[in-house]
Each structure stands twice: as structure tokens, then as C-alpha cells.
Amino acid sequence: MDDHPDAYHILLIDEFDNRMKFMMEHYELSEKRAIQVLNSEDRRRVSLYNRLGKKDYDNPALYHIVLNMSRFDLESALKLITAMVDLGGRR
């Protein structure tokens, strides 16, 4: 998708503890299970990027926008991303 003209590359980041709390609240997981899921998904994501040959996947220069989710709730992030996409054709 790197060269697709309509693709937007978005990176959402947050501290592990915030991600864990999110998983516990939104998916009704115990702390132990939330940690297991996050660790597993992090490993899966790194493995996918490695298979795709993307070693530097967390480099912000590769993305159109990077949002630190410790500063935004999901609704606010969605509004920002939607606005970016809506404005994308207005160069």
C-alpha cells in the first residue's frame, strides 16, 4: 500500500500501561490476560512487519500522521483521522 495514492498511513502509539487499561476496560479482560494479549499482539505485529520487509515500522517519517493516544480518546482520534482524510484531496 506504500504507493497507493488513496492510502493513508496512520500510527497510534501509547504507553503499555494505558494500552493494558484500555484492553481491560473495553474487552473486560483481567490485568494478567490483557498483558498476555498485548505481548502476543506486539510480537505478531513485529513478525508481520518483518515478513513484509519493514524493519523500521515505528519510524514516524513513514506515516502521514502519528497520534499519541495518551492525549486522545478514540472518538477524538477518529475525528482527527477523518478530517485528515477529508482534507487529503485539497492540496
N, C-alpha and C positions, 0 to 999 in steps of 0.2 A: 504493500500500500504506500510505500515511500514516494512513488512517482504518480500516484493517482491524484488528479487535480482537485477532486472534491473531498479528499481525506483530510481530517484534522487529527493531529497527534496531541493527545492530552495525557498529562501525568498528574495523578493525585498522590500526594505524599502526606504522611502523618507519623507521629511518634508511635512506637509499638504499643505503649500503654493506652493511648487513645483508640487505636485500632482494636485492641482487645476489649475495651469497654463498649465500643460500637457493636462488636460481634455479640457480646453478652446481652446487650440491650435489645438489639434488633433481631437476633436469632435465638434468644433465650438459651444461651449456652452457659455452662459453668465456666469459671475462670480457667480451670485446667483444660477443658475442651476447647475454649476459644484460643488459648495459646497453641494447642496442638494444630488446630485448623490454620491459624496464621502461619505457623512454621512450615506446615505442609504446603500451603498455597505459595509462600515465598520461594520454597525450593522448586515447586512446579513452574513458577513464573521464570525463575533464573534458567531452569532447564529448557524451557521453550525458547527463550531469547538466545541461549547458546546454540540450540539446533538451527535457529534462523540466522546464526552468524552475527548476532548483535551483542557484542561483549560489553559495550558502553551504554546499555539501555537506560541507565539513570542519569545520563548527561542531559541537562536541561536544554542544551542547544538543539537537541533532536526533536523537541516538541514545540508546538505552536503556543501552548500555554501550560504552565505548571502551577497547580493550586496546592497550597499548604492547608490541608483540611483542618488543622488546629484553629484556623481563622474563619472557617466557613462551615455552616451546616449543609446538608445535602441539597436542600431547596435553593439556597443561595448559590451554591456551586453550579447547580443546573441552570439557574438564571444567567449566570456569567457565561457559561459554555454556550447556551442557546443564543445569547446576544452576540458572542463571537462568531458563531456560525451564520447568524442572520446578517451580520456586517461584513462577512468574508467576501462577498461578491462586490462590495463597494470600494474597490481600490482606487 
